[in-house]
Each structure stands twice: as C-alpha cells, then as structure tokens.
Amino acid sequence: EGNPPVGGVRFSPNGRFVLSGTLDSKLRLYDVSGGHERGSFGNEYRGLHHRRQLRGGKCSKTYAGHDNTKFCAFAAFLSANPKRQCVVSGSEDGKVYLYDLQSRLVRQTLEGHHDAVLAVDAHDSLELIGSGGMSNDKFVRFWGPSKID
C-alpha cells in the first residue's frame, strides 16, 4: 500500500512548513525547519548537478473533509490575518474548504462552483482567496472569508 500519490506541495509563507495534498482526500503539514539530512532538494548550476539532503519533514498535522481522489487539487495558506490562520483546499465536490491551522477543523466551506475545484490560492497580505473550477464551471472565483467573531 504505502503512501498515497501526492498531487501538490506548497511552502508556508515563513518557509518552515510544507503542505501536501494527496489523493486520499487529506492534506498533510510537514515541519521542514529541522535543516538536517533527509529528503532531497536538487540544484543545477552550469551543467553540474548538486543534491543536498535535508532532515525534518515530520508530518505534524493532517486535515480531512474535502474530496480529493481523482485529480490534483491544490492547497494554500491563508495567513494575512493573525487571528485567522487557515489552510485552504479545493475539492472535487465543487467547494473550497478552509481548515483552522491549529485545530484542523473545517472553519468554513465556500460554495459556488459547479464542478471540481482544483486551483486555489490565497493573497499574501489580504484576506482574499482565488479558486478555479473544472470543465462544467470554468470560472475563477474570488472569496473573502466570513467575519471573525
């Protein structure tokens, strides 16, 4: 069995974490701040290939609730507001999911697409999310998360 296929990875804004989306409908957050040997990052410079191995990469949190079993759906960090630290994910059910970074619970579900949502991103300094739908939708939608209580 082993690990499920990985559909995408993204570094956190501070570079300490990597978020991966896998085809088992889960997002995994890895702490890569260890800086020791393990994992692999390659560089090519003037025809020379240099590979450096880094340690770390321990899975520290898992997020589940969205549907991702057929396509590569991307995820992002919503971090513009320190009071709302979220992981954002597209889903094959046509929704966008916002997970609370710490509790891992679904904080909000955004509905409006008519097909799988595979593309998502969050603005670096504004609470703004962009998402894109597949064949039966073909729209880019922009979202502002609900107000914080």
Backbone as a printed PyTorch tensor [residue, N CA C, xyz], in Angstrom:
tensor([[[  0.8150,  -1.1830,   0.0000],
         [  0.0000,   0.0000,   0.0000],
         [  0.8610,   1.2510,   0.0000]],

        [[  1.4700,   1.6060,   1.1150],
         [  2.3670,   2.7430,   1.1930],
         [  1.6510,   4.0720,   1.1960]],

        [[  2.3700,   5.0890,   0.7540],
         [  1.8500,   6.4510,   0.7370],
         [  0.9570,   6.6810,  -0.4730]],

        [[ -0.1040,   7.5090,  -0.3220],
         [ -0.9500,   7.8450,  -1.4660],
         [ -0.2160,   8.7980,  -2.4130]],

        [[ -0.6250,   8.8630,  -3.6850],
         [  0.0030,   9.8090,  -4.6210],
         [ -0.1530,  11.2480,  -4.1440]],

        [[  0.8810,  12.0390,  -4.3410],
         [  0.8900,  13.4470,  -3.9430],
         [  0.5140,  14.2950,  -5.1510]],

        [[ -0.5050,  15.1450,  -4.9790],
         [ -0.9780,  15.9930,  -6.0690],
         [ -0.3690,  17.3730,  -6.0770]],

        [[  0.1920,  17.8220,  -4.9640],
         [  0.7930,  19.1480,  -4.9120],
         [  1.4430,  19.4050,  -3.5760]],

        [[  2.4190,  20.3050,  -3.5740],
         [  3.0780,  20.7360,  -2.3370],
         [  3.2310,  22.2490,  -2.3640]],

        [[  3.2150,  22.8510,  -1.1900],
         [  3.3730,  24.2950,  -1.0910],
         [  4.0710,  24.6490,   0.2100]],

        [[  5.0630,  25.5390,   0.1370],
         [  5.7380,  26.0380,   1.3330],
         [  4.8720,  27.0790,   2.0250]],

        [[  4.9440,  27.1200,   3.3530],
         [  4.2630,  28.1500,   4.1270],
         [  4.9680,  29.4780,   3.8990]],

        [[  4.2910,  30.6020,   4.1660],
         [  4.9240,  31.9190,   3.9670],
         [  6.2400,  32.0950,   4.7300]],

        [[  6.3850,  31.4570,   5.8930],
         [  7.6320,  31.5870,   6.6540],
         [  8.6700,  30.5380,   6.2760]],

        [[  8.3230,  29.6200,   5.3650],
         [  9.2680,  28.6170,   4.8930],
         [  9.5270,  27.4670,   5.8510]],

        [[  8.8410,  27.4160,   6.9780],
         [  9.0800,  26.3620,   7.9790],
         [  8.2830,  25.0960,   7.7320]],

        [[  7.2230,  25.2030,   6.9380],
         [  6.3220,  24.0710,   6.7450],
         [  6.0550,  23.8360,   5.2680]],

        [[  5.7090,  22.5990,   4.9480],
         [  5.2670,  22.2390,   3.6080],
         [  3.9120,  21.5640,   3.7520]],

        [[  2.9740,  21.9920,   2.9240],
         [  1.6410,  21.4230,   2.8950],
         [  1.5380,  20.5450,   1.6570]],

        [[  1.1500,  19.2880,   1.8210],
         [  0.9840,  18.4030,   0.6700],
         [ -0.4680,  17.9670,   0.5690]],

        [[ -0.9480,  17.8840,  -0.6680],
         [ -2.2750,  17.3560,  -0.9440],
         [ -2.1230,  15.9860,  -1.5730]],

        [[ -2.8280,  15.0010,  -1.0510],
         [ -2.6920,  13.6360,  -1.5330],
         [ -4.0400,  13.1050,  -2.0150]],

        [[ -3.9860,  12.0830,  -2.8420],
         [ -5.1930,  11.5400,  -3.4530],
         [ -5.9540,  10.5780,  -2.5400]],

        [[ -5.8530,  10.8030,  -1.2390],
         [ -6.6750,  10.0870,  -0.2620],
         [ -7.5580,  11.0840,   0.5020]],

        [[ -7.7790,  12.2570,  -0.1180],
         [ -8.6260,  13.3190,   0.4570],
         [ -8.0600,  13.8580,   1.7650]],

        [[ -6.7360,  13.9730,   1.8380],
         [ -6.0990,  14.5400,   3.0280],
         [ -5.0560,  15.5670,   2.6260]],

        [[ -4.8550,  16.5210,   3.5130],
         [ -3.7370,  17.4530,   3.4260],
         [ -2.8360,  17.1320,   4.6010]],

        [[ -1.5340,  17.1720,   4.3720],
         [ -0.5830,  16.9080,   5.4410],
         [  0.3710,  18.0830,   5.5570]],

        [[  0.6010,  18.5120,   6.8050],
         [  1.5080,  19.6170,   7.0860],
         [  2.7960,  19.0450,   7.6560]],

        [[  3.9100,  19.3380,   7.0110],
         [  5.2160,  18.8370,   7.4280],
         [  6.0640,  19.9770,   7.9610]],

        [[  6.7310,  19.7480,   9.0650],
         [  7.6870,  20.7010,   9.6150],
         [  9.0370,  20.3970,   8.9750]],

        [[  9.5440,  21.3220,   8.1740],
         [ 10.8190,  21.1260,   7.4770],
         [ 11.8940,  22.0680,   8.0120]],

        [[ 11.6830,  22.5960,   9.2070],
         [ 12.6290,  23.5690,   9.7620],
         [ 13.8290,  22.9250,  10.4270]],

        [[ 13.8700,  21.5730,  10.4920],
         [ 14.9770,  20.8710,  11.1470],
         [ 16.3250,  21.1500,  10.5170]],

        [[ 16.3930,  21.1640,   9.1830],
         [ 17.6250,  21.5140,   8.4900],
         [ 18.7230,  20.4820,   8.5350]],

        [[ 18.4340,  19.2320,   8.8850],
         [ 19.4410,  18.1790,   8.8960],
         [ 19.2250,  17.2710,   7.6920]],

        [[ 19.9590,  16.1970,   7.6030],
         [ 19.9060,  15.3190,   6.4350],
         [ 18.6500,  14.4690,   6.3600]],

        [[ 17.9390,  14.5550,   5.2570],
         [ 16.8400,  13.6880,   4.8790],
         [ 15.9870,  14.3820,   3.8380]],

        [[ 15.3320,  13.6680,   2.9860],
         [ 14.5890,  14.2820,   1.8950],
         [ 15.5630,  14.7950,   0.8670]],

        [[ 15.1010,  15.3190,  -0.2340],
         [ 16.0350,  15.6480,  -1.2990],
         [ 15.6240,  16.9270,  -2.0030]],

        [[ 16.5440,  17.8390,  -2.1760],
         [ 16.3350,  19.0700,  -2.9160],
         [ 17.4750,  19.1930,  -3.9100]],

        [[ 17.1680,  19.3050,  -5.2080],
         [ 18.2150,  19.3350,  -6.2250],
         [ 18.4370,  20.7320,  -6.7750]],

        [[ 19.6570,  20.9970,  -7.2320],
         [ 20.0320,  22.2460,  -7.8880],
         [ 20.8520,  21.9180,  -9.1100]],

        [[ 20.6540,  22.6640, -10.1710],
         [ 21.5250,  22.5050, -11.3340],
         [ 22.1810,  23.8510, -11.5900]],

        [[ 23.4890,  23.8510, -11.7380],
         [ 24.2370,  25.0770, -11.9680],
         [ 25.3540,  24.7990, -12.9600]],

        [[ 25.3000,  25.4520, -14.1260],
         [ 26.3040,  25.2820, -15.1870],
         [ 26.5800,  23.8240, -15.5080]],

        [[ 25.5080,  23.0550, -15.6490],
         [ 25.6570,  21.6670, -16.0450],
         [ 26.0470,  20.7230, -14.9250]],

        [[ 26.3340,  21.2470, -13.7260],
         [ 26.6860,  20.3810, -12.5960],
         [ 25.4290,  20.1550, -11.7630]],

        [[ 25.2500,  18.9410, -11.3580],
         [ 24.0850,  18.6290, -10.5470],
         [ 24.5340,  18.4760,  -9.0960]],

        [[ 23.9540,  19.2890,  -8.2380],
         [ 24.2700,  19.2270,  -6.8090],
         [ 22.9960,  18.8390,  -6.0760]],

        [[ 23.0800,  17.8390,  -5.2480],
         [ 21.9230,  17.4100,  -4.4730],
         [ 22.2660,  17.5160,  -2.9970]],

        [[ 21.4010,  18.1690,  -2.2640],
         [ 21.5750,  18.3180,  -0.8320],
         [ 20.4050,  17.6480,  -0.1440]],

        [[ 20.6750,  16.8560,   0.8390],
         [ 19.6370,  16.1610,   1.5850],
         [ 19.3470,  16.9240,   2.8760]],

        [[ 18.0760,  17.0940,   3.1770],
         [ 17.6830,  17.7970,   4.3980],
         [ 16.8610,  16.8860,   5.2920]],

        [[ 17.0670,  16.9950,   6.5860],
         [ 16.2990,  16.2290,   7.5610],
         [ 15.1280,  17.0710,   8.0290]],

        [[ 14.1920,  16.4510,   8.5940],
         [ 12.9850,  17.1440,   9.0230],
         [ 11.8290,  16.5220,   8.2870]],

        [[ 10.8590,  17.2730,   7.9540],
         [  9.7600,  16.7760,   7.1800],
         [  8.8410,  15.8340,   7.9380]],

        [[  8.7630,  15.9720,   9.2520],
         [  7.8560,  15.1390,  10.0250],
         [  6.4360,  15.6860,   9.8780]],

        [[  5.5010,  14.7900,   9.5810],
         [  4.1030,  15.1990,   9.4550],
         [  3.5880,  15.6250,  10.8250]],

        [[  3.1830,  16.8840,  10.9470],
         [  2.7370,  17.3870,  12.2400],
         [  1.2240,  17.5400,  12.3380]],

        [[  0.5260,  17.6770,  11.2000],
         [ -0.9380,  17.7990,  11.2190],
         [ -1.5060,  17.1960,   9.9410]],

        [[ -2.7240,  16.6710,  10.0450],
         [ -3.4530,  16.1470,   8.8950],
         [ -4.8310,  16.7970,   8.8800]],

        [[ -5.2750,  17.2060,   7.6960],
         [ -6.5710,  17.8610,   7.5180],
         [ -7.4200,  16.9950,   6.5940]],

        [[ -8.6860,  16.7460,   6.9750],
         [ -9.5730,  15.9220,   6.1600],
         [-10.9820,  16.5020,   6.1920]],

        [[-11.7150,  16.3030,   5.1080],
         [-13.0890,  16.7970,   4.9930],
         [-13.4310,  17.0990,   3.5470]],

        [[-12.4360,  17.4670,   2.7700],
         [-12.6270,  17.7270,   1.3460],
         [-12.5360,  16.4050,   0.5740]],

        [[-12.9220,  16.4380,  -0.7040],
         [-12.9090,  15.2450,  -1.5420],
         [-11.8130,  15.3890,  -2.5930]],

        [[-10.8150,  14.5090,  -2.5550],
         [ -9.6930,  14.5670,  -3.4950],
         [ -9.1620,  13.1540,  -3.7240]],

        [[ -9.7450,  12.4550,  -4.7280],
         [ -9.3270,  11.0870,  -5.0200],
         [ -8.9410,  10.8600,  -6.4730]],

        [[ -9.3580,  11.7720,  -7.3910],
         [ -9.1110,  11.5800,  -8.8260],
         [ -8.1350,  12.5810,  -9.4180]],

        [[ -8.1980,  13.8340,  -8.9520],
         [ -7.4480,  14.9190,  -9.5540],
         [ -6.4640,  15.5380,  -8.5630]],

        [[ -5.5170,  16.2880,  -9.0760],
         [ -4.5770,  17.0350,  -8.2360],
         [ -5.2340,  18.3490,  -7.8410]],

        [[ -5.7440,  18.4420,  -6.6380],
         [ -6.3240,  19.6800,  -6.1210],
         [ -5.2740,  20.3670,  -5.2590]],

        [[ -5.0650,  21.6370,  -5.4840],
         [ -4.0250,  22.3650,  -4.7750],
         [ -4.5520,  22.9840,  -3.4870]],

        [[ -3.6330,  23.3170,  -2.6030],
         [ -3.9680,  23.9190,  -1.3220],
         [ -3.0730,  25.1330,  -1.0970]],

        [[ -3.4750,  25.9800,  -0.1510],
         [ -2.7330,  27.2160,   0.1260],
         [ -2.8610,  27.5670,   1.6030]],

        [[ -2.0390,  28.5220,   2.0290],
         [ -2.1000,  29.0610,   3.3870],
         [ -2.7750,  30.4200,   3.3440]],

        [[ -3.7850,  30.6300,   4.1850],
         [ -4.4100,  31.9370,   4.3580],
         [ -3.8560,  32.4890,   5.6590]],

        [[ -2.9260,  33.4430,   5.5460],
         [ -2.2090,  33.8890,   6.7390],
         [ -2.1470,  35.4080,   6.8790]],

        [[ -2.9350,  36.1480,   6.1020],
         [ -2.8830,  37.6070,   6.1580],
         [ -3.3690,  38.1540,   7.4970]],

        [[ -4.3100,  37.4760,   8.1360],
         [ -4.8550,  37.9020,   9.4160],
         [ -4.3480,  36.9580,  10.5010]],

        [[ -3.5520,  37.4550,  11.4590],
         [ -3.0200,  36.5790,  12.5130],
         [ -4.1010,  35.8880,  13.3480]],

        [[ -5.3210,  36.4450,  13.3760],
         [ -6.4130,  35.8270,  14.1260],
         [ -7.0940,  34.7120,  13.3350]],

        [[ -6.7630,  34.5940,  12.0560],
         [ -7.3620,  33.5520,  11.2270],
         [ -6.2470,  32.8920,  10.4210]],

        [[ -5.6200,  31.8960,  10.9740],
         [ -4.5880,  31.1390,  10.2730],
         [ -5.2540,  29.8830,   9.7200]],

        [[ -5.3360,  29.7820,   8.3980],
         [ -6.0840,  28.6930,   7.7700],
         [ -5.2840,  28.0080,   6.6750]],

        [[ -5.6950,  26.7860,   6.3980],
         [ -5.2630,  26.0390,   5.2300],
         [ -6.4750,  26.0040,   4.3080]],

        [[ -6.2740,  26.3300,   3.0450],
         [ -7.3580,  26.3950,   2.0670],
         [ -7.1630,  25.2760,   1.0590]],

        [[ -8.2430,  24.5640,   0.7300],
         [ -8.1520,  23.4660,  -0.2240],
         [ -9.3210,  23.4840,  -1.1920]],

        [[ -9.0480,  23.1400,  -2.4460],
         [-10.1040,  22.8600,  -3.3990],
         [-10.6260,  21.4660,  -3.1400]],

        [[-11.7320,  21.1140,  -3.8090],
         [-12.3370,  19.8080,  -3.5900],
         [-13.0990,  19.3700,  -4.8350]],

        [[-13.1570,  18.0630,  -5.0240],
         [-13.8810,  17.5110,  -6.1640],
         [-15.3910,  17.6520,  -6.0160]],

        [[-15.8890,  18.0550,  -4.8450],
         [-17.3220,  18.2700,  -4.6550],
         [-17.7420,  19.6910,  -5.0470]],

        [[-16.8270,  20.4760,  -5.6260],
         [-17.1400,  21.8210,  -6.0920],
         [-17.0450,  22.8920,  -5.0280]],

        [[-16.4880,  22.5680,  -3.8750],
         [-16.3970,  23.5250,  -2.7720],
         [-14.9420,  23.8610,  -2.4730]],

        [[-14.7680,  24.9550,  -1.7330],
         [-13.4650,  25.3520,  -1.2020],
         [-13.5610,  25.2160,   0.3140]],

        [[-12.5810,  24.5540,   0.9020],
         [-12.5820,  24.2940,   2.3380],
         [-11.5080,  25.1300,   3.0220]],

        [[-11.8780,  25.7590,   4.1440],
         [-10.9360,  26.4780,   4.9930],
         [-10.8150,  25.7110,   6.3000]],

        [[ -9.6120,  25.2100,   6.5690],
         [ -9.3410,  24.4780,   7.8070],
         [ -8.5960,  25.3920,   8.7680]],

        [[ -8.9860,  25.3710,  10.0390],
         [ -8.2300,  26.0760,  11.0540],
         [ -6.8560,  25.4230,  11.1610]],

        [[ -5.8080,  26.2230,  11.0780],
         [ -4.4490,  25.7000,  11.0580],
         [ -4.1370,  24.8600,  12.2890]],

        [[ -4.5610,  25.3160,  13.4660],
         [ -4.2170,  24.6140,  14.7110],
         [ -5.1710,  23.4730,  15.0540]],

        [[ -6.4820,  23.7300,  15.0060],
         [ -7.4490,  22.7090,  15.4330],
         [ -7.6990,  21.6580,  14.3540]],

        [[ -7.3860,  21.9750,  13.1060],
         [ -7.5810,  21.1050,  11.9380],
         [ -9.0510,  20.9330,  11.5710]],

        [[ -9.9480,  21.6630,  12.2110],
         [-11.3790,  21.5700,  11.9070],
         [-11.7200,  22.4430,  10.7090]],

        [[-12.7810,  22.0600,   9.9830],
         [-13.2680,  22.8920,   8.8780],
         [-13.8760,  24.1400,   9.4960]],

        [[-13.3080,  25.2850,   9.1790],
         [-13.7850,  26.5500,   9.7200],
         [-14.8890,  27.1290,   8.8390]],

        [[-14.7660,  26.9190,   7.5260],
         [-15.7400,  27.4690,   6.5950],
         [-15.6920,  26.6810,   5.2960]],

        [[-16.8540,  26.5520,   4.6340],
         [-16.9490,  25.9300,   3.3170],
         [-17.5060,  26.9820,   2.3640]],

        [[-16.8330,  27.1830,   1.2400],
         [-17.2520,  28.1770,   0.2440],
         [-17.8780,  27.4390,  -0.9350]],

        [[-19.1310,  27.7760,  -1.2490],
         [-19.8540,  27.1030,  -2.3260],
         [-20.1900,  28.0840,  -3.4280]],

        [[-20.1000,  27.6240,  -4.6820],
         [-20.4260,  28.4840,  -5.8150],
         [-19.9360,  27.9140,  -7.1360]],

        [[-18.9870,  27.0110,  -7.0940],
         [-18.5210,  26.3460,  -8.3090],
         [-19.4910,  25.2150,  -8.6770]],

        [[-19.4970,  24.8270,  -9.9570],
         [-20.3930,  23.7780, -10.4420],
         [-19.6360,  22.5320, -10.8880]],

        [[-18.3670,  22.4310, -10.5070],
         [-17.5470,  21.2700, -10.8350],
         [-16.3820,  21.2520,  -9.8480]],

        [[-15.5310,  20.2710,  -9.9720],
         [-14.3830,  20.1400,  -9.0700],
         [-13.5690,  21.4250,  -9.0410]],

        [[-13.1020,  21.7910,  -7.8640],
         [-12.2280,  22.9540,  -7.6710],
         [-10.8170,  22.4260,  -7.4720]],

        [[ -9.9720,  22.6390,  -8.4670],
         [ -8.6090,  22.1160,  -8.3980],
         [ -7.5830,  23.1990,  -8.1020]],

        [[ -7.8990,  24.4360,  -8.4170],
         [ -6.9380,  25.5230,  -8.2350],
         [ -7.4040,  26.4410,  -7.1140]],

        [[ -6.5430,  26.6580,  -6.1370],
         [ -6.8120,  27.6370,  -5.0770],
         [ -5.5150,  28.3560,  -4.7430]],

        [[ -5.6630,  29.5950,  -4.3220],
         [ -4.5230,  30.3430,  -3.7960],
         [ -5.0620,  31.4130,  -2.8680]],

        [[ -4.2200,  31.8950,  -1.9840],
         [ -4.5910,  32.9360,  -1.0340],
         [ -3.5960,  34.0860,  -1.1550]],

        [[ -4.1000,  35.3010,  -1.0700],
         [ -3.2720,  36.5000,  -1.1490],
         [ -2.3500,  36.5720,   0.0580]],

        [[ -1.1390,  37.0900,  -0.1470],
         [ -0.1570,  37.1790,   0.9350],
         [ -0.5280,  38.1740,   2.0270]],

        [[ -1.1520,  39.3020,   1.6580],
         [ -1.3900,  40.3430,   2.6600],
         [ -2.8620,  40.7300,   2.8160]],

        [[ -3.7520,  40.1890,   2.0020],
         [ -5.1860,  40.4550,   2.1230],
         [ -5.9110,  39.1430,   2.3960]],

        [[ -7.0440,  39.2160,   3.0790],
         [ -7.8520,  38.0140,   3.2760],
         [ -8.6770,  37.7880,   2.0060]],

        [[ -8.0150,  37.2600,   0.9960],
         [ -8.6230,  37.0480,  -0.3070],
         [ -8.1850,  35.6940,  -0.8420]],

        [[ -9.1540,  34.9190,  -1.2900],
         [ -8.9020,  33.5870,  -1.8350],
         [ -9.3730,  33.5690,  -3.2750]],

        [[ -8.5930,  32.9550,  -4.1450],
         [ -8.9910,  32.7210,  -5.5280],
         [ -9.1320,  31.2320,  -5.7470]],

        [[-10.1430,  30.8320,  -6.5370],
         [-10.3440,  29.4100,  -6.8270],
         [-10.8070,  29.2440,  -8.2630]],

        [[-10.4890,  28.0940,  -8.8400],
         [-10.8660,  27.8170, -10.2220],
         [-11.5140,  26.4580, -10.3520]],

        [[-12.6030,  26.4130, -11.1680],
         [-13.3390,  25.1720, -11.3710],
         [-12.9910,  24.4930, -12.6760]],

        [[-13.3770,  23.2300, -12.7830],
         [-13.0720,  22.4100, -13.9570],
         [-14.0850,  22.6120, -15.0800]],

        [[-14.1850,  21.6340, -15.9610],
         [-14.9030,  21.6810, -17.2350],
         [-16.3180,  22.2370, -17.1830]],

        [[-17.1200,  21.8170, -16.2220],
         [-18.5080,  22.2810, -16.1620],
         [-18.6530,  23.6090, -15.4370]],

        [[-17.5590,  24.2320, -15.0810],
         [-17.5860,  25.5000, -14.3480],
         [-16.7670,  26.5500, -15.1010]],

        [[-15.4840,  26.3340, -15.2330],
         [-14.5570,  27.1970, -15.9890],
         [-14.5340,  28.6470, -15.5090]],

        [[-14.7530,  28.8740, -14.2270],
         [-14.7060,  30.2220, -13.6750],
         [-13.6230,  30.3280, -12.6210]],

        [[-13.0600,  31.5100, -12.5080],
         [-12.2130,  31.8610, -11.3780],
         [-13.0890,  32.6950, -10.4570]],

        [[-13.1560,  32.2860,  -9.2240],
         [-13.9850,  32.9980,  -8.2420],
         [-13.0710,  33.5550,  -7.1460]],

        [[-13.5020,  34.6730,  -6.5750],
         [-12.7450,  35.3210,  -5.5060],
         [-13.6210,  35.3750,  -4.2650]],

        [[-13.0030,  35.0860,  -3.1320],
         [-13.7330,  34.9510,  -1.8820],
         [-13.0640,  35.7450,  -0.7670]],

        [[-13.8840,  36.3150,   0.0910],
         [-13.4270,  36.8660,   1.3580],
         [-14.0260,  35.9930,   2.4450]],

        [[-13.2220,  35.4220,   3.3270],
         [-13.7790,  34.5570,   4.3740],
         [-14.7270,  35.3140,   5.2730]],

        [[-15.6000,  34.5770,   5.9700],
         [-16.5840,  35.2020,   6.8680],
         [-15.8650,  35.9650,   7.9780]],

        [[-16.5920,  36.8850,   8.5840],
         [-16.0390,  37.7020,   9.6670],
         [-15.6860,  36.8480,  10.8720]],

        [[-14.6580,  37.2750,  11.5860],
         [-14.2470,  36.5790,  12.8140],
         [-15.0930,  37.0790,  13.9710]],

        [[-15.5990,  36.1380,  14.7780],
         [-16.4240,  36.5130,  15.9430],
         [-15.6060,  37.2060,  16.9870]]])
